[in-house]
């Protein structure tokens, strides 16, 4: 039988409970919206993304 190194146990990171602040979610979505604007060169895509973020935030 081959001699193997012992495996270490990886502890999962503790999960945060609760909701993310709407401003944090908006800041996270803005770079994606800017990227979509540059890649697809259209305001429709940006408007769709912004609408999706609004629905995610519950507005």
Biopython code that builds the backbone (N, CA, C, O; Angstrom):
import numpy as np
from Bio.PDB.StructureBuilder import StructureBuilder

atoms = [
    (1, "UNK", "N", (0.844, -1.177, 0.000)),
    (1, "UNK", "CA", (0.000, 0.000, 0.000)),
    (1, "UNK", "C", (0.890, 1.242, 0.000)),
    (1, "UNK", "O", (1.916, 1.271, 0.680)),
    (2, "UNK", "N", (0.514, 2.231, -0.736)),
    (2, "UNK", "CA", (1.332, 3.440, -0.852)),
    (2, "UNK", "C", (1.232, 4.278, 0.414)),
    (2, "UNK", "O", (0.185, 4.350, 1.057)),
    (3, "UNK", "N", (2.329, 4.897, 0.745)),
    (3, "UNK", "CA", (2.354, 5.785, 1.904)),
    (3, "UNK", "C", (1.899, 7.178, 1.457)),
    (3, "UNK", "O", (2.536, 7.792, 0.601)),
    (4, "UNK", "N", (0.820, 7.668, 2.023)),
    (4, "UNK", "CA", (0.284, 8.968, 1.605)),
    (4, "UNK", "C", (0.347, 9.958, 2.754)),
    (4, "UNK", "O", (0.351, 9.581, 3.926)),
    (5, "UNK", "N", (0.395, 11.204, 2.398)),
    (5, "UNK", "CA", (0.398, 12.264, 3.416)),
    (5, "UNK", "C", (-0.994, 12.372, 4.023)),
    (5, "UNK", "O", (-1.992, 12.180, 3.329)),
    (6, "UNK", "N", (-1.066, 12.678, 5.307)),
    (6, "UNK", "CA", (-2.392, 12.816, 5.929)),
    (6, "UNK", "C", (-3.138, 14.022, 5.349)),
    (6, "UNK", "O", (-2.541, 15.045, 5.015)),
    (7, "UNK", "N", (-4.405, 13.875, 5.246)),
    (7, "UNK", "CA", (-5.241, 14.962, 4.726)),
    (7, "UNK", "C", (-5.650, 15.875, 5.870)),
    (7, "UNK", "O", (-5.977, 15.426, 6.969)),
    (8, "UNK", "N", (-5.623, 17.139, 5.585)),
    (8, "UNK", "CA", (-6.068, 18.092, 6.598)),
    (8, "UNK", "C", (-7.542, 18.394, 6.381)),
    (8, "UNK", "O", (-8.035, 18.410, 5.253)),
    (9, "UNK", "N", (-8.210, 18.628, 7.459)),
    (9, "UNK", "CA", (-9.628, 18.958, 7.358)),
    (9, "UNK", "C", (-9.775, 20.438, 7.067)),
    (9, "UNK", "O", (-9.202, 21.279, 7.759)),
    (10, "UNK", "N", (-10.539, 20.747, 6.049)),
    (10, "UNK", "CA", (-10.809, 22.135, 5.715)),
    (10, "UNK", "C", (-12.081, 22.562, 6.412)),
    (10, "UNK", "O", (-13.131, 21.939, 6.257)),
    (11, "UNK", "N", (-11.978, 23.607, 7.164)),
    (11, "UNK", "CA", (-13.152, 24.111, 7.856)),
    (11, "UNK", "C", (-13.868, 25.116, 6.961)),
    (11, "UNK", "O", (-13.252, 26.063, 6.471)),
    (12, "UNK", "N", (-15.149, 24.916, 6.749)),
    (12, "UNK", "CA", (-15.870, 25.891, 5.928)),
    (12, "UNK", "C", (-15.976, 27.228, 6.651)),
    (12, "UNK", "O", (-16.082, 27.288, 7.876)),
    (13, "UNK", "N", (-15.945, 28.291, 5.865)),
    (13, "UNK", "CA", (-16.079, 29.611, 6.462)),
    (13, "UNK", "C", (-17.480, 29.789, 7.016)),
    (13, "UNK", "O", (-18.442, 29.279, 6.443)),
    (14, "UNK", "N", (-17.606, 30.499, 8.115)),
    (14, "UNK", "CA", (-18.954, 30.719, 8.655)),
    (14, "UNK", "C", (-19.778, 31.573, 7.698)),
    (14, "UNK", "O", (-19.284, 32.549, 7.134)),
    (15, "UNK", "N", (-21.014, 31.197, 7.528)),
    (15, "UNK", "CA", (-21.893, 31.942, 6.621)),
    (15, "UNK", "C", (-22.524, 33.099, 7.364)),
    (15, "UNK", "O", (-22.936, 32.975, 8.517)),
    (16, "UNK", "N", (-22.587, 34.207, 6.688)),
    (16, "UNK", "CA", (-23.243, 35.363, 7.283)),
    (16, "UNK", "C", (-24.740, 35.238, 7.083)),
    (16, "UNK", "O", (-25.216, 34.792, 6.039)),
    (17, "UNK", "N", (-25.449, 35.631, 8.084)),
    (17, "UNK", "CA", (-26.893, 35.600, 7.971)),
    (17, "UNK", "C", (-27.381, 37.026, 7.766)),
    (17, "UNK", "O", (-26.677, 37.987, 8.078)),
    (18, "UNK", "N", (-28.566, 37.150, 7.251)),
    (18, "UNK", "CA", (-29.117, 38.478, 7.023)),
    (18, "UNK", "C", (-29.035, 38.863, 5.558)),
    (18, "UNK", "O", (-28.625, 38.079, 4.702)),
    (19, "UNK", "N", (-29.437, 40.084, 5.305)),
    (19, "UNK", "CA", (-29.468, 40.570, 3.931)),
    (19, "UNK", "C", (-28.339, 41.552, 3.690)),
    (19, "UNK", "O", (-27.836, 42.196, 4.611)),
    (20, "UNK", "N", (-27.958, 41.648, 2.430)),
    (20, "UNK", "CA", (-26.921, 42.593, 2.032)),
    (20, "UNK", "C", (-27.549, 43.972, 1.895)),
    (20, "UNK", "O", (-28.687, 44.104, 1.444)),
    (21, "UNK", "N", (-26.812, 44.981, 2.283)),
    (21, "UNK", "CA", (-27.307, 46.350, 2.198)),
    (21, "UNK", "C", (-27.539, 46.709, 0.730)),
    (21, "UNK", "O", (-26.725, 46.353, -0.122)),
    (22, "UNK", "N", (-28.637, 47.408, 0.419)),
    (22, "UNK", "CA", (-28.935, 47.749, -0.981)),
    (22, "UNK", "C", (-27.822, 48.548, -1.659)),
    (22, "UNK", "O", (-27.598, 48.389, -2.859)),
    (23, "UNK", "N", (-27.140, 49.381, -0.929)),
    (23, "UNK", "CA", (-26.057, 50.162, -1.534)),
    (23, "UNK", "C", (-24.904, 49.249, -1.952)),
    (23, "UNK", "O", (-24.282, 49.469, -2.991)),
    (24, "UNK", "N", (-24.623, 48.233, -1.151)),
    (24, "UNK", "CA", (-23.561, 47.282, -1.494)),
    (24, "UNK", "C", (-23.949, 46.505, -2.751)),
    (24, "UNK", "O", (-23.117, 46.299, -3.635)),
    (25, "UNK", "N", (-25.189, 46.082, -2.832)),
    (25, "UNK", "CA", (-25.655, 45.360, -4.022)),
    (25, "UNK", "C", (-25.580, 46.241, -5.259)),
    (25, "UNK", "O", (-25.228, 45.768, -6.340)),
    (26, "UNK", "N", (-25.907, 47.507, -5.108)),
    (26, "UNK", "CA", (-25.852, 48.434, -6.238)),
    (26, "UNK", "C", (-24.410, 48.633, -6.697)),
    (26, "UNK", "O", (-24.129, 48.630, -7.895)),
    (27, "UNK", "N", (-23.502, 48.804, -5.744)),
    (27, "UNK", "CA", (-22.086, 48.995, -6.089)),
    (27, "UNK", "C", (-21.532, 47.750, -6.777)),
    (27, "UNK", "O", (-20.681, 47.854, -7.660)),
    (28, "UNK", "N", (-22.007, 46.587, -6.379)),
    (28, "UNK", "CA", (-21.555, 45.353, -7.015)),
    (28, "UNK", "C", (-22.107, 45.233, -8.439)),
    (28, "UNK", "O", (-21.438, 44.671, -9.306)),
    (29, "UNK", "N", (-23.292, 45.739, -8.690)),
    (29, "UNK", "CA", (-23.921, 45.594, -9.998)),
    (29, "UNK", "C", (-23.458, 46.652, -11.003)),
    (29, "UNK", "O", (-23.517, 46.412, -12.210)),
    (30, "UNK", "N", (-23.006, 47.800, -10.538)),
    (30, "UNK", "CA", (-22.629, 48.872, -11.452)),
    (30, "UNK", "C", (-21.486, 48.503, -12.406)),
    (30, "UNK", "O", (-21.571, 48.825, -13.591)),
    (31, "UNK", "N", (-20.430, 47.845, -11.942)),
    (31, "UNK", "CA", (-19.386, 47.459, -12.911)),
    (31, "UNK", "C", (-19.906, 46.517, -13.994)),
    (31, "UNK", "O", (-19.490, 46.613, -15.148)),
    (32, "UNK", "N", (-20.797, 45.621, -13.636)),
    (32, "UNK", "CA", (-21.373, 44.720, -14.628)),
    (32, "UNK", "C", (-22.212, 45.502, -15.636)),
    (32, "UNK", "O", (-22.167, 45.227, -16.835)),
    (33, "UNK", "N", (-22.960, 46.460, -15.154)),
    (33, "UNK", "CA", (-23.763, 47.284, -16.064)),
    (33, "UNK", "C", (-22.859, 48.070, -17.011)),
    (33, "UNK", "O", (-23.161, 48.184, -18.199)),
    (34, "UNK", "N", (-21.764, 48.609, -16.502)),
    (34, "UNK", "CA", (-20.827, 49.348, -17.359)),
    (34, "UNK", "C", (-20.191, 48.414, -18.386)),
    (34, "UNK", "O", (-20.012, 48.788, -19.545)),
    (35, "UNK", "N", (-19.853, 47.202, -17.957)),
    (35, "UNK", "CA", (-19.274, 46.226, -18.886)),
    (35, "UNK", "C", (-20.270, 45.865, -19.986)),
    (35, "UNK", "O", (-19.899, 45.782, -21.157)),
    (36, "UNK", "N", (-21.527, 45.650, -19.616)),
    (36, "UNK", "CA", (-22.548, 45.348, -20.630)),
    (36, "UNK", "C", (-22.709, 46.502, -21.612)),
    (36, "UNK", "O", (-22.910, 46.285, -22.807)),
    (37, "UNK", "N", (-22.621, 47.720, -21.106)),
    (37, "UNK", "CA", (-22.736, 48.881, -21.984)),
    (37, "UNK", "C", (-21.599, 48.903, -22.994)),
    (37, "UNK", "O", (-21.820, 49.184, -24.172)),
    (38, "UNK", "N", (-20.381, 48.608, -22.543)),
    (38, "UNK", "CA", (-19.238, 48.622, -23.448)),
    (38, "UNK", "C", (-19.258, 47.451, -24.425)),
    (38, "UNK", "O", (-18.962, 47.621, -25.608)),
    (39, "UNK", "N", (-19.604, 46.269, -23.933)),
    (39, "UNK", "CA", (-19.548, 45.074, -24.779)),
    (39, "UNK", "C", (-20.674, 45.071, -25.811)),
    (39, "UNK", "O", (-20.438, 44.808, -26.990)),
    (40, "UNK", "N", (-21.887, 45.361, -25.372)),
    (40, "UNK", "CA", (-23.030, 45.262, -26.275)),
    (40, "UNK", "C", (-23.420, 46.603, -26.873)),
    (40, "UNK", "O", (-24.272, 46.660, -27.760)),
    (41, "UNK", "N", (-22.809, 47.682, -26.399)),
    (41, "UNK", "CA", (-23.020, 49.012, -26.952)),
    (41, "UNK", "C", (-24.503, 49.355, -27.080)),
    (41, "UNK", "O", (-24.986, 49.728, -28.150)),
    (42, "UNK", "N", (-25.204, 49.220, -25.967)),
    (42, "UNK", "CA", (-26.617, 49.556, -26.018)),
    (42, "UNK", "C", (-27.175, 49.896, -24.654)),
    (42, "UNK", "O", (-26.831, 49.272, -23.650)),
    (43, "UNK", "N", (-28.045, 50.901, -24.631)),
    (43, "UNK", "CA", (-28.677, 51.303, -23.379)),
    (43, "UNK", "C", (-29.743, 50.314, -22.938)),
    (43, "UNK", "O", (-30.070, 50.243, -21.754)),
    (44, "UNK", "N", (-30.295, 49.542, -23.887)),
    (44, "UNK", "CA", (-31.333, 48.568, -23.532)),
    (44, "UNK", "C", (-30.792, 47.516, -22.570)),
    (44, "UNK", "O", (-31.470, 47.126, -21.619)),
    (45, "UNK", "N", (-29.580, 47.065, -22.819)),
    (45, "UNK", "CA", (-28.973, 46.062, -21.947)),
    (45, "UNK", "C", (-28.749, 46.629, -20.548)),
    (45, "UNK", "O", (-28.999, 45.961, -19.544)),
    (46, "UNK", "N", (-28.273, 47.875, -20.500)),
    (46, "UNK", "CA", (-28.026, 48.501, -19.202)),
    (46, "UNK", "C", (-29.345, 48.708, -18.459)),
    (46, "UNK", "O", (-29.417, 48.496, -17.248)),
    (47, "UNK", "N", (-30.383, 49.120, -19.180)),
    (47, "UNK", "CA", (-31.686, 49.316, -18.545)),
    (47, "UNK", "C", (-32.239, 47.995, -18.027)),
    (47, "UNK", "O", (-32.826, 47.955, -16.946)),
    (48, "UNK", "N", (-32.063, 46.923, -18.774)),
    (48, "UNK", "CA", (-32.519, 45.607, -18.334)),
    (48, "UNK", "C", (-31.776, 45.176, -17.073)),
    (48, "UNK", "O", (-32.379, 44.646, -16.140)),
    (49, "UNK", "N", (-30.472, 45.404, -17.052)),
    (49, "UNK", "CA", (-29.679, 45.037, -15.880)),
    (49, "UNK", "C", (-30.104, 45.862, -14.668)),
    (49, "UNK", "O", (-30.242, 45.328, -13.568)),
    (50, "UNK", "N", (-30.312, 47.157, -14.869)),
    (50, "UNK", "CA", (-30.722, 48.024, -13.761)),
    (50, "UNK", "C", (-32.102, 47.599, -13.246)),
    (50, "UNK", "O", (-32.355, 47.636, -12.042)),
    (51, "UNK", "N", (-32.976, 47.204, -14.144)),
    (51, "UNK", "CA", (-34.297, 46.744, -13.732)),
    (51, "UNK", "C", (-34.178, 45.461, -12.921)),
    (51, "UNK", "O", (-34.890, 45.287, -11.932)),
    (52, "UNK", "N", (-33.296, 44.569, -13.323)),
    (52, "UNK", "CA", (-33.100, 43.329, -12.582)),
    (52, "UNK", "C", (-32.572, 43.604, -11.174)),
    (52, "UNK", "O", (-32.984, 42.962, -10.208)),
    (53, "UNK", "N", (-31.659, 44.562, -11.075)),
    (53, "UNK", "CA", (-31.139, 44.919, -9.758)),
    (53, "UNK", "C", (-32.239, 45.513, -8.904)),
    (53, "UNK", "O", (-32.313, 45.235, -7.707)),
    (54, "UNK", "N", (-33.107, 46.338, -9.510)),
    (54, "UNK", "CA", (-34.227, 46.910, -8.762)),
    (54, "UNK", "C", (-35.166, 45.839, -8.243)),
    (54, "UNK", "O", (-35.642, 45.921, -7.110)),
    (55, "UNK", "N", (-35.434, 44.839, -9.061)),
    (55, "UNK", "CA", (-36.297, 43.741, -8.619)),
    (55, "UNK", "C", (-35.611, 42.957, -7.509)),
    (55, "UNK", "O", (-36.257, 42.537, -6.549)),
    (56, "UNK", "N", (-34.307, 42.760, -7.641)),
    (56, "UNK", "CA", (-33.567, 42.036, -6.599)),
    (56, "UNK", "C", (-33.617, 42.779, -5.268)),
    (56, "UNK", "O", (-33.694, 42.163, -4.205)),
    (57, "UNK", "N", (-33.573, 44.100, -5.337)),
    (57, "UNK", "CA", (-33.615, 44.897, -4.122)),
    (57, "UNK", "C", (-35.034, 45.033, -3.569)),
    (57, "UNK", "O", (-35.234, 45.537, -2.464)),
    (58, "UNK", "N", (-36.004, 44.582, -4.341)),
    (58, "UNK", "CA", (-37.384, 44.614, -3.868)),
    (58, "UNK", "C", (-38.079, 45.939, -4.083)),
    (58, "UNK", "O", (-38.948, 46.328, -3.302)),
    (59, "UNK", "N", (-37.699, 46.632, -5.138)),
    (59, "UNK", "CA", (-38.326, 47.943, -5.410)),
    (59, "UNK", "C", (-39.139, 47.872, -6.675)),
    (59, "UNK", "O", (-39.744, 48.866, -7.077)),
]
sb = StructureBuilder()
sb.init_structure("model")
sb.init_model(0)
sb.init_chain("A")
sb.init_seg("    ")
for serial, (resi, resn, name, xyz) in enumerate(atoms, 1):
    if name == "N":
        sb.init_residue(resn, " ", resi, " ")
    sb.init_atom(name, np.array(xyz, "f"), 0.0, 1.0, " ", f" {name:<3s}", serial, name[0])
structure = sb.get_structure()
